Amino acid sequence: MARELASLCGVLEPLQTKATLREQVEELRSVVIENGQLPITLIGYSWGAMLSYIFAAHHPALVKKLIMVSSCVFEEQYAATIMETRLSRLTEEARARLDALMGALDDPANSDKNGTFAEFGEILSGADSFDPLPHTNEVMECEFALFDNVWNDAQELRKSGELVAMGKRIQCPVVAIHGDYDPHPSEGITIPLSRVVKDFRFHLLTHCGHHPWYEKEAREPFYALLKQELQ
C-alpha cells in the first residue's frame, strides 16, 4: 500500500516496536513530528486503524484526516462472532491446527511463540480473504509478546467504553473503508463511531476481505477510493 501511494504523495510507514499502547502512541508521535509535514493524513490498517484513532484522539492537532482500513471493532459485543466466522470458513484440518497453535501460544514452555504466532496469522489470513491475488507475505517480523501486551491494553479500553468515548476528542474527518467479507462486522465500526465522531464516513467494498489491496475484485476500487480521499 505504501509503495502504491508513493506515486501520489509522500509516505511514511512507521513500525510499532513498543510493548504498551501508551508507548506505541508516543512512538508514532515522535515519528510524525520528526518526519512528517504537519498536520498529516493517517492511514491505519486493522490494529493500526485503531491505533491511529487513539492517536488522533490524543494528538488532534497533528492529524488533518484519519482513514481507517479494515479496522477492528470498537465495542465488545461485536467481537463475539469474529472467530466463529473465521472458523466456519476453514477446513476441519485447519481448525484443528489453529486449535493446536492457540494451545501453544498459552504454553509457557513454548520457546518459539513468534513462529507459532506467524503460522497462526497465516491460517487466519486465509479465512479473512474473499478471492485473493497471488502475493508474497511481506511481514518483517512477528512478536507475540508485543502483540499480547498491546492488545490487552486495547481490549481494556474497549470493554470500559473509553475507546469509543475517545472519538469525541477527534477533530479531523474520519473515513472507514471495510470489506463486506471481513470477519470483523462493519456494524462494530459504523454504529459506535457515528455516535461520537463529528465528521465520519463509511465505505463498504464488495467481494472484499480483510486485505483489500490483495483482493482480485476489490483492489482497484480500493485504491481508487483511497487516492480520492487523499486528494
N, C-alpha and C positions, 0 to 999 in steps of 0.2 A: 504494500500500500504506500509506504514512504517513497519507494522508487517511482511509482506511478505518479504521485502528486508532485514530485520534484520537478516535473516538466512544466508545472503550473506556478509553483511558488517555492519559497524557501521552506525546508522541512527539518525539524529536529525530531529525533527518535530516542527519547530518554529511556534508559533501562532502570528498572527498580532493583536496588541492591540492599535496601534496608529491611530490618526484620520486624518493624512495628508500623502500624498505619500512620501514626503521627510522624515518624521519621521518613516514611515514603512521601508524605505531603511536603515536608520541608526539603527533601532531596529534589523533588520536582520543582519546587520554588527556586532553589539555587540554580538549577539548570536553565530555567526560564529566564531568570534575571541576568545570568551571565552570558547567555547565548541568543536570547530572543529579542525581537523588535516589539516592545510592549505597547498596548496590550496585545495578546496573542489569541489565535483560534486554537482551541484544544480539541483534538480528536482522540477519543478513548475507545478502546475495543474490549468487550467482555468485562473482566475485572477492571481494566484500565478505564472503562467508561464510568464505573462507579468511583474510582479514584479521582478522575477528572472532575466529577460532580462535587465530591468532597473538597477538592482543591478550589474550585470556583466559589464554593460557599465560604471558605476560609480566606481567600485572597481575591475578592470580586474585582478589584481594580486592575488585576493583571490579565483578566480574561475578557475578550470582546465577543466571543462566541464559543459555545460548547456543543460539539457534535458527538453523540453517543451511539456507537455501533455495536449491535448485539449485546446490549447491556445485561447485567444480572438484574434480578427483580428487586424491588425496593421494600416490599413487605413480606413477612414470613409466610403468610397464608398462601402466597403464590408460588412459594418454593416447594411445596409438598409434592407436586406432581412431576417435577423435573426429572428425577432419577427414574421414576416409574415410566415416563415417556421414553427415556433412553433405553431402558431395559427391554421395552416392548419392541424395539427396533433391532435388537441383537439376536444372533443365533443362540441356541442353548449352550453351545461350546463357549462362545464369547461371554455369555453371562456367568458361566462357571469360572472362567479365567478372571473376570472382573471381581468376582466374589473372593477369589484367592488373593488377588492383588490388594483388595481392601483389608483383608486379614493381615497381609504382610506389612502394610503401612502402619497398622496398630501394634505390630510385634517389636518390642524393644530390642530383640536380638537381631533384627534385620539391619545389616551394616551398609546396605545399598538402597536406602529409601529413595534416593534421587532416581536411580534406574527403575525402581518399581513405579514411582510416580510418572515417569516418562511413558512407560508402557500403558499405564492406566489412562493417561491422556490420549494416547494413540487410539485405544479402543473407543473411548468416548467420542473422539473426533469423527469416527466412522458413523456413530449413531446420530451425531449432530448435523450431518451433511445430507442434502437432498440429492443432488446429482453433481458431484464434484469433478472438476477438471483434473487431469494428472498434474501433480505438483510435488515439489520437494519440501520436506519438513525443514524449516529454517530456524527452529528453536535452538537458541545458542546453548542454553543450559537449564536444566530443571533443578530447582532447590526446594525440596519438600518442606523443610523446617521453616524456611522463609514464608512459603505459601501458607502453611498451617497457622503460624503466628498472626500474620496479617489478616487472613480470612476470619480467624476467631474474633479479632478486633472489629471487623466489618459486620459480622453477624450480631455482635452485641449491640452495635448501633442500630441495626435493622430491627432487632427484637424489641428494643426500647422505644422505637418510633422516632428517635433522634435523627436517623438518616433521612427520612422524608422531611422532617422539620427543617433540615439544613437548606432545603430548596427555597425557603422564604428569604434567605440571605443572598441568593444568586441574582445578580443584576443584569446579566447578559442574556441574549436569546439562547434557548436550548433546543436542539434538534435531535430527535432519536430516530435511528434507522434500524429496522429489525426485519428478520426473515419470518415468513409465515410457517416455516418448518422448524424454526429454532425451538428446542425443548423448553427454553425459558419463556413462559407465556407472556405475550405482549401486554396483557392486561396488568401485569405486575409492574409495568413501567408507566403506561399511559394513565391509569387511574390515580395512582399516588402522586405522580408529578404534575398532572393537570390541576391538582388541588392547591399546589404550593408554589409552582414556578410561574412567574408573571407572564413570560413570553415562551410558551412551549409548543412545539410542533412535532408531529409524528409521521413517519413514512413507513409503510409496510411493503416489503418486497415479496412478490410471489415466487414460488418454487425456489425458496432460498432458506438455507440452514444457518448455522452459527458463524460460518466463514464466508461472507458474501463475495469476496474477491476470488474465491476458488470455485464458485458455483457456475455451472455451464450456462444456465439461463439468466441468472441474476447479476453476473459480473458486470456486464456493460451498463445495465440500468443503475447499478450501484455506483459505479464510477461517474456516470453522467450526473446523478443526483448529488454526489459528494462534491464534484467540481462546481456545480451550480451553487451549492451552499457556500463554497469558499469564495466564489466571485461576487 
